[in-house]
Amino acid sequence: MKFKIFNTYPISISLSPNTEEDDIKLALKLIFSPGKWRKGGEISVLEQEFKNYFEAKEAVSFNSGRSAFLAILKSLDLKEGDEVLLQAFTCNAAVNPILYFGLRPVFVDCDRSFNLDPEDLANKITERSKVVVVQHTFGQPARMDEVLKICDKNKLILIEDCAHSLGAEYKGKKVGTFGKAAFFSFGRDKIISSVYGGMVVSNDPEIGKKVRDFQKKCSFPLSSWILQQLLHPVLVNYLVLPAYRFPSFGKIILNTLQLTMVLSKAVSKEEKRGKLTSYFPKKFPNALAILALNQFRKLEKFNNHREKIAKIYIEELRDRFEFQEGLKGTKRIFMRFPILIKKGQDTDKILREARKKKILLDDGWRKTPIVPPDTDLEKMRYRVGECKNAEDIAKRIINLPTHINISEEDARRIAKLLKKM
Ligand SMILES: Cc1ncc(COP(=O)(O)O)c(C=O)c1O
């Protein structure tokens, strides 16, 4: 049934993009097995598989990347007002854990790889700077040699935000192994997905222990929250996505399911205004660990497919659009394939035209240096104009889908449509 749906329309960048038939069946089975929802053996199996994959001393799971990041910050013994440097063109979920502890986010501009610009990083360091968070945007590793050098010279703690980059490498070394600790996300449209979920990976015994102790003190999410996440792959694939064949109708169905709390949103209203909700931080529930484990075992297949689709976009669109710069010596994971349209052109118009052809390209990573677009920048402590490159990228970006449910034919259709515009 699912393949019928995906072989026709719509083509969508978001809306549970990684789920295959086995993932949906697994979620369905789990809905009817509430005894497995909270505690269970799969949590530690997933943690162990992460430890093995990264050859790391510790891997500690949480119910989201933002909870995992919060746990790392908690382990660092920082004081209120200490500065955490991170790049602009990020998600509010990467800023809120900083605000949660009364720390000060300092935004660094990005380069043409859409990652932290080392030169701007060096310029923004002050006496209060304590931590640098390096994000590997859309799976493109950042300029780690330069970032490491700056951290070393200024005695700054390096944390990696690997929410987009599970499987990527920098000079033959996996991203997530460069800093004191790294965090990963299994959010609904990430590299692998259990709708919500996250992991801390660390080779530092002291941080590893503190994060583990913190996890022990966290409670499990409510059963109603776990059920919401289990319903997500099922309802999105069998109800919401088919309804999106008529995009306005699909939107009504999705909004109704979210308003009635049958499905969760990726970020809440409160989070867009700088406040974490009581859903975070929490332990990773076993049912979602089962989903994440099933996806983690398909990581290579997913990332190989992404690369194949990205090659089609490169081949078809290289003469027409500016791309995210790929850096030498990096193995990139194409979580999305971003293109930049010409200055002065309107991305809204292009997305509207694509929507008419039942191609849904709006993934929320656009318009503003801290996404999604209705995030309150002032509450994030971002001053408009402070990161000009990030703002320029946000204005001109359109992300193209690369996930496992996009066929080569879909990619060529998308490219053809963009070329016409
Ligand atoms: C760059 C980045 N960092 C951190 C996060 C937080 O991950 P999560 O949604 O699992 O809390 C996200 C996703 O929302 C993200 O895109």
The ligand as a Gaussian input file, in Angstrom:
#p B3LYP/6-31G(d) Opt

LIG

0 1
 C       20.947000      21.671000      13.938000
 C       20.044000      21.071000      14.963000
 N       20.491000      20.913000      16.215000
 C       19.726000      20.373000      17.172000
 C       18.450000      19.941000      16.910000
 C       17.627000      19.370000      18.009000
 O       17.244000      18.041000      17.777000
 P       15.861000      17.483000      18.305000
 O       14.785000      17.945000      17.382000
 O       16.010000      15.998000      18.291000
 O       15.656000      18.000000      19.679000
 C       17.940000      20.079000      15.609000
 C       16.597000      19.631000      15.230000
 O       15.596000      20.055000      15.631000
 C       18.758000      20.659000      14.613000
 O       18.322000      20.805000      13.357000

